[in-house]
Amino acid sequence: MSHMWRNSNTSLLFESVFTYSLLLFFTKLVSYTFLYWLPNYLTIVEHVSAEQAAKLSVLFDVGGIIGGVLIGWFSDSQSNGQNLNEDEKTIKKRALACLVMLACAAPLFRVLSLQLLAYRSMSSANSLMSLILLTCCGSAINGPYALVTTAVSADLGTQSALLGRTRALATITSIIDGMGSLGAALGPLLTGLLVPYGWSVVFAMLITSDLLAMLMSIWIVVNSSRRQHRRTYYRLQSTIPI
């Protein structure tokens, strides 16, 4: 029985590392695309000065700070399922927090894909609407990015399936962050290739990446729920007299 339990925990660990790696891949792809291309976009498309573009771009990172704090608080404050072990509780609540943030990011990117109507409808790029929009975008995408690179990596690296092997923490963190770095490199590269086809294509790529990151978080939540139902079923079966 203990052998089966260990195998279950091990499969949960490897599956979670792989899925969270893909989640970080897509979130960093979006985040670094904004980091490198947002000033360029504001200057070329929105026709703001280089100084204004630099100031507005900083708001994306300010939003990331706010998003990191909010997603950390939200994931720690969630109530956990009664039939989940501690590892599953941690994995599920982190994924739920990422899912909420990424779901908020999707409509915000949709606004951006519509030629940033909030900017065009205002006489100044420093309008309140444009400032709020950029800050919210930064919160929604950099929040999950911050959570996965810190809390999630530490959680997965200290799970019971590792049997106390503390050196595995560095390995798991490297795998997750390495996939994220791949996305960070690919995002700006793809943007440079897609810009000649129009910024709407670039925003379509960003929305698609956000939806794929959402899909990864949904996958984690659904698998955790399946394990919960399976454990409940086996527990009920064990109480039935033969």
Contacts in CASP RR format, 6 or more apart in sequence:
PFRMAT RR
TARGET T0000
AUTHOR 0000-0000-0000
METHOD contacts of the structure
MODEL  1
MSHMWRNSNTSLLFESVFTYSLLLFFTKLVSYTFLYWLPNYLTIVEHVSA
EQAAKLSVLFDVGGIIGGVLIGWFSDSQSNGQNLNEDEKTIKKRALACLV
MLACAAPLFRVLSLQLLAYRSMSSANSLMSLILLTCCGSAINGPYALVTT
AVSADLGTQSALLGRTRALATITSIIDGMGSLGAALGPLLTGLLVPYGWS
VVFAMLITSDLLAMLMSIWIVVNSSRRQHRRTYYRLQSTIPI
6 161 0 8 1.000
8 227 0 8 1.000
9 85 0 8 1.000
9 87 0 8 1.000
9 159 0 8 1.000
9 160 0 8 1.000
9 161 0 8 1.000
10 161 0 8 1.000
12 87 0 8 1.000
12 88 0 8 1.000
12 91 0 8 1.000
12 159 0 8 1.000
12 161 0 8 1.000
12 227 0 8 1.000
13 87 0 8 1.000
13 156 0 8 1.000
13 159 0 8 1.000
13 161 0 8 1.000
13 162 0 8 1.000
15 223 0 8 1.000
16 91 0 8 1.000
16 156 0 8 1.000
16 220 0 8 1.000
17 156 0 8 1.000
17 172 0 8 1.000
17 175 0 8 1.000
17 176 0 8 1.000
19 216 0 8 1.000
19 219 0 8 1.000
19 220 0 8 1.000
20 148 0 8 1.000
20 152 0 8 1.000
20 156 0 8 1.000
20 176 0 8 1.000
20 216 0 8 1.000
20 220 0 8 1.000
21 175 0 8 1.000
21 176 0 8 1.000
21 178 0 8 1.000
21 179 0 8 1.000
21 180 0 8 1.000
22 179 0 8 1.000
22 212 0 8 1.000
22 213 0 8 1.000
22 216 0 8 1.000
23 98 0 8 1.000
23 144 0 8 1.000
23 148 0 8 1.000
23 213 0 8 1.000
23 216 0 8 1.000
23 217 0 8 1.000
23 220 0 8 1.000
24 145 0 8 1.000
24 148 0 8 1.000
24 149 0 8 1.000
24 176 0 8 1.000
24 177 0 8 1.000
24 179 0 8 1.000
24 180 0 8 1.000
25 179 0 8 1.000
25 180 0 8 1.000
25 182 0 8 1.000
25 183 0 8 1.000
26 183 0 8 1.000
26 209 0 8 1.000
26 210 0 8 1.000
26 212 0 8 1.000
26 213 0 8 1.000
26 216 0 8 1.000
27 102 0 8 1.000
27 141 0 8 1.000
27 142 0 8 1.000
27 144 0 8 1.000
27 145 0 8 1.000
27 148 0 8 1.000
27 180 0 8 1.000
27 209 0 8 1.000
27 210 0 8 1.000
27 213 0 8 1.000
28 145 0 8 1.000
28 180 0 8 1.000
28 181 0 8 1.000
28 183 0 8 1.000
28 184 0 8 1.000
29 180 0 8 1.000
29 183 0 8 1.000
29 184 0 8 1.000
29 186 0 8 1.000
29 187 0 8 1.000
29 190 0 8 1.000
29 209 0 8 1.000
30 105 0 8 1.000
30 109 0 8 1.000
30 141 0 8 1.000
30 187 0 8 1.000
30 206 0 8 1.000
30 209 0 8 1.000
30 210 0 8 1.000
30 213 0 8 1.000
31 138 0 8 1.000
31 141 0 8 1.000
31 142 0 8 1.000
31 145 0 8 1.000
31 184 0 8 1.000
32 183 0 8 1.000
32 184 0 8 1.000
32 185 0 8 1.000
32 187 0 8 1.000
32 188 0 8 1.000
33 187 0 8 1.000
33 188 0 8 1.000
33 190 0 8 1.000
33 191 0 8 1.000
33 202 0 8 1.000
33 205 0 8 1.000
33 206 0 8 1.000
34 60 0 8 1.000
34 137 0 8 1.000
34 138 0 8 1.000
34 141 0 8 1.000
35 57 0 8 1.000
35 60 0 8 1.000
35 61 0 8 1.000
35 188 0 8 1.000
36 188 0 8 1.000
36 191 0 8 1.000
37 188 0 8 1.000
37 191 0 8 1.000
37 192 0 8 1.000
37 202 0 8 1.000
38 53 0 8 1.000
38 56 0 8 1.000
38 57 0 8 1.000
38 60 0 8 1.000
39 50 0 8 1.000
39 53 0 8 1.000
39 54 0 8 1.000
39 57 0 8 1.000
40 53 0 8 1.000
41 199 0 8 1.000
42 48 0 8 1.000
42 52 0 8 1.000
42 53 0 8 1.000
42 56 0 8 1.000
42 57 0 8 1.000
42 125 0 8 1.000
43 49 0 8 1.000
43 50 0 8 1.000
43 53 0 8 1.000
45 115 0 8 1.000
45 116 0 8 1.000
45 199 0 8 1.000
46 53 0 8 1.000
46 116 0 8 1.000
46 119 0 8 1.000
46 120 0 8 1.000
46 125 0 8 1.000
48 56 0 8 1.000
48 125 0 8 1.000
52 125 0 8 1.000
52 126 0 8 1.000
55 126 0 8 1.000
56 125 0 8 1.000
56 126 0 8 1.000
56 130 0 8 1.000
56 131 0 8 1.000
56 134 0 8 1.000
57 134 0 8 1.000
59 131 0 8 1.000
59 134 0 8 1.000
59 135 0 8 1.000
59 138 0 8 1.000
60 134 0 8 1.000
60 135 0 8 1.000
60 137 0 8 1.000
60 138 0 8 1.000
60 142 0 8 1.000
61 138 0 8 1.000
61 142 0 8 1.000
62 135 0 8 1.000
62 138 0 8 1.000
63 134 0 8 1.000
63 135 0 8 1.000
63 136 0 8 1.000
63 137 0 8 1.000
63 138 0 8 1.000
63 139 0 8 1.000
63 142 0 8 1.000
64 138 0 8 1.000
64 139 0 8 1.000
64 141 0 8 1.000
64 142 0 8 1.000
64 143 0 8 1.000
64 146 0 8 1.000
65 142 0 8 1.000
66 135 0 8 1.000
66 139 0 8 1.000
67 101 0 8 1.000
67 138 0 8 1.000
67 139 0 8 1.000
67 140 0 8 1.000
67 142 0 8 1.000
67 143 0 8 1.000
67 146 0 8 1.000
68 139 0 8 1.000
68 142 0 8 1.000
68 143 0 8 1.000
68 146 0 8 1.000
68 147 0 8 1.000
70 101 0 8 1.000
70 139 0 8 1.000
70 143 0 8 1.000
71 97 0 8 1.000
71 98 0 8 1.000
71 100 0 8 1.000
71 101 0 8 1.000
71 143 0 8 1.000
71 144 0 8 1.000
71 146 0 8 1.000
71 147 0 8 1.000
72 97 0 8 1.000
72 147 0 8 1.000
72 151 0 8 1.000
74 97 0 8 1.000
74 100 0 8 1.000
75 93 0 8 1.000
75 94 0 8 1.000
75 96 0 8 1.000
75 97 0 8 1.000
75 147 0 8 1.000
75 151 0 8 1.000
76 93 0 8 1.000
78 93 0 8 1.000
78 96 0 8 1.000
78 97 0 8 1.000
80 89 0 8 1.000
80 92 0 8 1.000
80 93 0 8 1.000
81 89 0 8 1.000
81 92 0 8 1.000
81 228 0 8 1.000
83 228 0 8 1.000
83 231 0 8 1.000
83 232 0 8 1.000
83 235 0 8 1.000
84 92 0 8 1.000
84 224 0 8 1.000
84 227 0 8 1.000
84 228 0 8 1.000
84 231 0 8 1.000
85 160 0 8 1.000
86 160 0 8 1.000
87 159 0 8 1.000
87 160 0 8 1.000
87 161 0 8 1.000
88 224 0 8 1.000
88 227 0 8 1.000
88 228 0 8 1.000
90 155 0 8 1.000
90 159 0 8 1.000
91 155 0 8 1.000
91 156 0 8 1.000
91 220 0 8 1.000
91 224 0 8 1.000
92 220 0 8 1.000
92 221 0 8 1.000
92 224 0 8 1.000
92 225 0 8 1.000
94 147 0 8 1.000
94 148 0 8 1.000
94 151 0 8 1.000
94 152 0 8 1.000
94 155 0 8 1.000
95 217 0 8 1.000
95 218 0 8 1.000
95 220 0 8 1.000
95 221 0 8 1.000
95 224 0 8 1.000
96 217 0 8 1.000
96 221 0 8 1.000
97 144 0 8 1.000
97 147 0 8 1.000
98 144 0 8 1.000
98 147 0 8 1.000
98 148 0 8 1.000
98 213 0 8 1.000
98 217 0 8 1.000
99 214 0 8 1.000
99 217 0 8 1.000
99 218 0 8 1.000
99 221 0 8 1.000
101 139 0 8 1.000
101 140 0 8 1.000
101 141 0 8 1.000
101 143 0 8 1.000
101 144 0 8 1.000
102 140 0 8 1.000
102 141 0 8 1.000
102 144 0 8 1.000
102 210 0 8 1.000
102 213 0 8 1.000
102 214 0 8 1.000
102 217 0 8 1.000
103 214 0 8 1.000
104 136 0 8 1.000
104 139 0 8 1.000
104 140 0 8 1.000
105 137 0 8 1.000
105 140 0 8 1.000
105 141 0 8 1.000
105 210 0 8 1.000
106 207 0 8 1.000
106 210 0 8 1.000
106 211 0 8 1.000
106 214 0 8 1.000
108 133 0 8 1.000
108 136 0 8 1.000
108 137 0 8 1.000
108 140 0 8 1.000
109 137 0 8 1.000
109 203 0 8 1.000
109 206 0 8 1.000
109 207 0 8 1.000
109 210 0 8 1.000
110 207 0 8 1.000
111 117 0 8 1.000
111 118 0 8 1.000
111 133 0 8 1.000
112 133 0 8 1.000
112 137 0 8 1.000
112 203 0 8 1.000
112 206 0 8 1.000
113 200 0 8 1.000
113 203 0 8 1.000
113 204 0 8 1.000
113 206 0 8 1.000
113 207 0 8 1.000
115 199 0 8 1.000
115 200 0 8 1.000
116 130 0 8 1.000
116 133 0 8 1.000
118 127 0 8 1.000
118 129 0 8 1.000
118 130 0 8 1.000
118 133 0 8 1.000
119 125 0 8 1.000
119 127 0 8 1.000
119 130 0 8 1.000
121 129 0 8 1.000
122 129 0 8 1.000
122 130 0 8 1.000
141 210 0 8 1.000
144 213 0 8 1.000
144 217 0 8 1.000
148 176 0 8 1.000
149 176 0 8 1.000
149 177 0 8 1.000
152 176 0 8 1.000
153 169 0 8 1.000
153 172 0 8 1.000
153 173 0 8 1.000
153 176 0 8 1.000
153 177 0 8 1.000
154 169 0 8 1.000
154 173 0 8 1.000
156 172 0 8 1.000
156 176 0 8 1.000
157 168 0 8 1.000
157 169 0 8 1.000
157 172 0 8 1.000
157 173 0 8 1.000
158 164 0 8 1.000
158 166 0 8 1.000
158 169 0 8 1.000
162 168 0 8 1.000
187 205 0 8 1.000
190 205 0 8 1.000
191 202 0 8 1.000
191 205 0 8 1.000
194 201 0 8 1.000
194 202 0 8 1.000
194 205 0 8 1.000
195 202 0 8 1.000
END
